[in-house]
């Protein structure tokens, strides 16, 4: 009996906890499922954290398993330890997708998105507690993350672009890159930023883009379909009849949006679009 008890008590070694987390290979919140059951996966990481030094947790941020690595990074962000810029840049390079289980929702996410939104959400929470703060606009670390997003050579998930271009007005040195994202990479979040802060300065380029370039652009990927939706919103809301006709023609000639047809129909039927 004592031998069995000893085996149970001392069986939860760091190595065994790591192996269990890696085997489950799912990023889970503390409460999962419709009954809000305790997550064994989440609890295993909490046990591992309690057995580990700060240096050991930092080492786990380099672990080859993306779920374990992300757990370690998120914990360090929450406790204010480690370098958030390094964590985010590392995960941008890794560009790995993981399965997530939060509350009753099983989904997937990119590790860099989990890292970004963990830090962004932490600042939002701090602002909510003290409404005199304006951390989203002024926090130096978030500004660094947003700069990495804007200048990243590859397209990243649309939701982060949506955050980045709403977080603040950037120094004018960013304008050439934002212009490139908007008019050459067909990123509607970058375009909406320019339209919000520099509508007159970019009015001619906006007209040229929508009359000559936009009708020919293929919006195929998940990101691109979100960009298409954003551009169409601008065109329909412009009250410019030429732009409205361009939007209607795009919906007629481009079938990519049909993978999200209910969303597009709900958004644009009010403008008299016949589907």
N, C-alpha and C positions, 0 to 999 in steps of 0.2 A: 504493500500500500504506500509506504513512504517513498519507495523507489518510483512508483508511478506518479506520485504527487511531485517529486523532484523533477521528473522528466517533463511534466506539464509546466511547472513554474519556470524552469530554465530553458524550455524548448523555444521560446520566442526570442531567438537571437537576432541580431541585426541582419545577418546573412539570410536567415529564414524569412524575415519580414520583407526584405528586398525581393527575394525569390517569389514570395506570394504576391506582392504588388505587380511585379513584372509578368507573372503568369496571368493574373486577372486582366492586366493591360487596359484598364479603363479609368479615366479620371472621374471620380465620383465625389459628390458633395456629402456632407455629413448625414443628410436626410434624403432618402431615395424611395421611389415608388409611391403609389397612390395612398398607402398607409403611412407614409413618411417613416419608413423603417431605418434603423441605424445602418450605416454602410460599413461593412467589414473592411472594405478597401480603404476608406477614409480613416477608420480607426487604426488600421495597420500602419498607415503613414504616421499618425499621431504617436503611436508607440515607437516607431523608428526614430522620429524626431526627438522624443524624450530620452532615447538611448544614445543620441548622437551629439557630438560637440558642434559648435558653429563651423569649424573647419571641415568637419565631416559632411555637414549639410552643404557647404559650398562645393565640396568634391562631388556630391550627388547632382549638382547642376550641370556636371559634365558627363553624366551617366549615358551610355548608349541607348537605354530604353527611354523613349520620349515621355511616357506617362510619369515614371519615377522622376525624371529630370524636371518635368513641369511642376509636379507636387513640391519639389524642393525649392524651385524658383519662386512659386507663389507664396510659400511659407516665408521665405526671406523678404519678399516684398512687403508682406503684411507686418513683419516685425521690424521693418526699416533697415534691414541689413543687406549687404551686397551692393553691386552696382547695377541699377535698373537698366541703364543704357547698354552695358555689356550683355546683360541677359537678353534684352530685346534684339540686339544686333545678332547675337549668336543664333537665336531662334529664327530670325529672318533668313539667315544663311541655311539653317537646317531645313526650313520649309516643310515640316512634317505634320501630317494630320493625325489626330487621335480621336478615339471614341469618348464621348462624355456622357455622364448620367447625373443630371442635376434635378433635384425634386422628382417629378414624374416624367421628365423628358430625357429620352436617349437621343443623342445627336452626334455630330462630329464637329471638330473645330481644328484650326491650325494652332500649333503651339505658340507662335508669335502673337496670335490674336488673344489667346488666354493671358499671356504676359502683359500685353498692352492694356487689355480691359481690366485686369487685376489692379494695375497702377492707376488707370483712369478712374475706375470705380472707387478706389480708396480716396482719391482727391474729391470726387463728388460727395462722398460720405462726409468728409471733413468740412466741405462747404456747407452741407446741410446742417451740421451741428453749429457752425459759426457763419452766419450769412454775410458777415462783413468781409469774409475772405473771398478772393477771386482766383483760386488756385489753378483752375483749368486754363485761364488766360496767362497767368504769370509764373507758374511753377517751372523752374529752370530745367528740371529733369524731363518733364513732359514736353517742353519745347525741343529738347534734344531728340526725344522719340519721334516727335512730329517732323522734325527736319530729316531724320533717317527715312521716314515714310515718303516724304515729298521727293527726296533725291534717290530713292531706291531704284535701281535700273530696271527691275521687273515689276509687273503689275502685281499688287497684293490685294487681299480681300477687300471688297467694296465698303464694308462697314467701317473699317479703320479710316479709309479716305473720307467717309461721311463725318466721322469724329474730327479728324484733323482739320478739315476746312470749315468747321464750325467753332473750333476751339478759340480762335483769335484772328486778328488781322496781322499778317506777317510783314516784316521789313520788305521794302521794295526790291531788295536784292534777290528775293525769291521769285519775282515776277516772271523772268524768262523761263524758269523751270515750270511754274504753274501754267504759263501760257502753252508750253510744250505739251504738258499733260492734257490740257483742255482741247487744243486744236489739232494736235498731231497724234495723241494717244487716245483721243475720244473719251476722256474722263469727265463725266458730267458734274462730278463733285468739284473738280478743279474749275470747270466752266462756271458753275453757280457761284463760286467764290469770286471770280472775276466780275461776274454780273452784279454781285452784291456791292463790291467795293470800288469797281472801276467800270461802270456801265458805259460811260461816254468814251473813255479812252479806248475801249475795245469794241465799239459799236460797228465799225467797218469790218473788222475781222470776224465779228459774230455773224454779220450778214453774209460775208463771203463763205464762211464755214457752212452755214445752213443752206445756202443756195447751190453751192458747188461741190462740197465735200460730203456732208452728212448724208445726202440721198444715196451715195455709193458705198458708204461704210457698212461692213458686215459686222453685226453684233451677235456673236455666236456663243461665247462662253457665259458662265453664270455671272461673272462680273460685268461683262459687256451688256447683258440683258438689263441689269440694274442701271447701267449708264444710259442705255436707250430709253428706259422709263424716265430718267431724270431729264433728258433732252426733250422728250415729248411733252413733259409737264411744262417746261419753259415755253415751248412753242405754242401750246394751247392757251397758256395763261398770258401770252404776250399781247393778245388782242390785235395782233398784226395779221391781216387776212392772208398775206403771202406766206407767213410762217405757219399759220393754221393749215393751209393747203399742203404745205411740205410735210407736216406731221401726219395728215390723213393719208397722203401718198405713201409715206414710209410704213405705216401700219398695213396698208394694202399690199405693198411689194415685198416686205420683209417678214418672213414666217418665223423667225427665231423667237419672237415674243410669245408664240402660241404655247410654249412649254409652261408659261405662267399666264395663260389666257384669262383666268378668272380675275387675277390682279389687274391686268391691263384693261379688261372690259369694265371693271368696277371703277377704275380711275378715269377713263376717257369717254364713257357713254354719255356723261353729262355735257360733253361738248358737241353732241349730235353725231358722233361717230357711229356708223352702222357696221356691225361685225357680222 
